[in-house]
Amino acid sequence: MAAGTAMSSYWRGLRDGLPFLAVVGPFAMLFGVLATESGLALHETMGFSVVVIAGAAQFTALQLINESAPTLVVIASALAVNLRMAMYSASITPHLGPLPLWKRAIAAYFLVDQTYAQSVLDYERNPDQTAAEKFAYFLGVMTPICPPWYLFTFLGASLGERIPPSLGLDFALPIAFLAMVGPMLRTPAHRIAALAAVVLALAFAWVPYNLGLLVAGLGGMIAGAQAETRLGIKP
């Protein structure tokens, strides 16, 4: 019965994760194309996607590499963009923390924006799930997101310039983030943090090597934390 329930959770997660494929595919293909145009070999591009598996950080690092930024700046900027993963981890630990170490390691590797956002929304809607059911749901959401990320990165890197510009792959970047961020702006603290980050990102867009993103990210987190404290609402 437990296995059947977990399998049901997996298929439910797969169903809920499928819409993300519409942006993951073009997003990954765009990265593959831009990475090869920047001089990365196919194995380097694939290694980038498999090891980092974080689109925003990958695009940030790639842009800085193209601008000949110092290696430390590239690494620091990519890490700063991925600081949100630490918050994701802290948020999802109460749900997946009781799992065995190997399952937690799998969840940690595949903890990306989409898998986190969709899984946490489901856990809040269905609080009576067991840890095994939550893990199965997480894997279901991950299935149409992470493996296709590798596949479409490979296609983009392999096809490269043969992909016509008329496909407009660059549309995937803003749409992907809108799809991820929109459902997460549930409280005033969320919205204040997002607004502060946007304003700071625009105000510091002139800073070399996109370091304004560091300021925006830190400012957004501080604003969200202050809003949580003053309003008494969890961000």
N, C-alpha and C positions, 0 to 999 in steps of 0.2 A: 504493500500500500504506500509506504514512504517513497519507494522508487518511482511508483506511478505518479505520486503527487509532485515529486521533483521534476519528472519528465514533463508534466503538465505545465509547471512553472517555466521550464526551458522553452517550450513552444510558445507560451504567452510572451516571454521575453523576446523571442525571435520575431514574433509578429510586431511587437512594439518597436523593435529596432530597425525593421525593414525600411521605414521612411527615410532614415538617415542615409541609406545607400544612395539616394538621389543626389546628395551633396558630397559624400565621401568619395564616390567614383571620380567626378570631375576635379575635386580638390587634390586627390592623390595623383591623377594624371598631370595636372598642372605642375605639381612639385617635380614629378619625374621629368617633364619637359624642361623646366627651368634649371633643374640640377645638371642635366646633361649639357644644356646651353652654357652653363657656367663652367664647364670643363670637367665635371665629375664623371668618372667611368661608371659603367653600369653596375659593377659590383660595389662601388663606393656609394652610389645612389641608393641601392637596395640596403646596404648596411646601415645607411643613415636612417631609412624608414624603419628597419627592423629593430635597431638598437634604441633609437630615440622615440619612435612611435608617438610623436606629438607634433601635429601639423603646424601650430602657431610657432613653436620653438624652431622647427625645421625651416620655415620660411624666414623667420628672423635671422637665424644663423646664416642662411644662404644669401640673404641680402647683404649682410655685413661682410661676408666673404667676398662678394662681388665688389664691395666698396673698399676692399683691401684693409679692413679694420684689423687691429692687433688681435692675436689669438685669444688673449685674456678677455678682451672686450666681447668677442664672439661668444665665448663660453659663459661669461657673466650675464650677458643679455639673454641668452637662451635659458639659463638657469632662472633668471628673474621672471621671464615669461611663464616658466613652469612652476613658479612658487605656489600657484593655485593648487597644484597636485598635493601639496602637503595639507592644505585645507580640505581637499576632497578626502584624503586618507583619514584625517581626524573625524570627518563627518560620517564616513561609511564604516568606521571601525566598530561602533556599537552594533551594527547589523551583521558584519562578517567576521568580527574579531574572534568569536568562539570556534571558528573553523580550524582544522589542522593546518600546520605550517605550510604544507605544499599547496593547499588550496588558497591560502592567503597570499602566497607568492604569485600564483596565477592571477589572482584578482589585482594584486599590486601592479603587475606588468601591464595588464589590459585596462587599468583605470585611466581612461581618457575622458575628455569632456562629455561625449555623448553617453558612454556607458555609465558614468557617474550620475549625470543629470536624470536620465530615464530611470535608473535603478532606484535612486533616492526617492523620486516621485512615487514609484510603485510601492516602496517600503512604507512610505507615509500613508498611502491609500490603503494598504493591506498590512497593518501592524502585527497581525497574528501569525505571520509566516514563520517557519522555523529557519534556522541559519542555512540548512541544506537547501530549502526551497528558495531562499534569497540568493544563494550562490548559483543555483540552477537558472534562476531568472537572469542574473548578471551574465552568465555564459550565453544565454539566449540572445540578450541584447548585443553582446559582443560579436556574435557570429556574423551578422551582416555588416559589421563595421570594420573590425580589425583585419581579418583575412583579406577582404576586398581592398583594404588600404595597401597591402603589399602587392596584390595583383595589379591594381590600377597604377601604382607607382612604376611597376615593371613595364606595363604597356606604354605609359608616358615616356619613360626613359628609352624604351626600345624604338618607339615610333618617332619620337622627337619632332623634328620639323615637318614630318609628313602629316601631322595633325593640323588641319586647316584652321587659321585664326577665326574663321566664321563660326566655329563651334562655341566660341566665347567661354572657354574653360575658366577664365578669371572670375566669372560670376559666382563660382562656387565658394570663394573665400568669404565675401560678406554674407552670403546667404547661410553658409554653415554656421557662422558665429551668431547670426540673428536667431537661427533655429535652436542653438544651444542656450543662448543667454535669455531669450524671451521667457520661456517657461520658468526660469529660475528667479525672476524678479518678483517674488511673491510678497515681500514685506517692504516697508519703508526703508529699512536698513539696507536691503538689497539694492533698492533703487537709488538711494543716496550714494552708495559705494560705486555703482555703475556711472552715475552722473559725474561724480568727482573724478573718476578715472578718465572719462571722455574729455572733460574740460581740461584736465592737466595734460592729457596726450596732445590735444590741439595747441595748448599754450606753450608746450615745450617741444613742438615738432621741429623747431630749428636746431635743437641740440644734435651735434654730430653723432654718427653711428647709431642713430635711433635710441640713444640713451634716455631720451624723454620718456620712453616706455617704462623705464625703471622708476622714474619719478611718478608716472601715472599709476603704475601698479601699486607702489607703496602708498601713495596718497589715497587711492581707492580703498585699500585695506584699512588704513587709519580712519578714513571717513566712515566706513562700514562699522568698524569697532566702536567708534564714538557714538554712532547712531544707535547701536545695540545697547550701549551703556545708558545713554540719555533717555531712550524711548522704551527700554526694557523689552525689546523685541529681538529675537535671535535672527542673525543675518543669514 
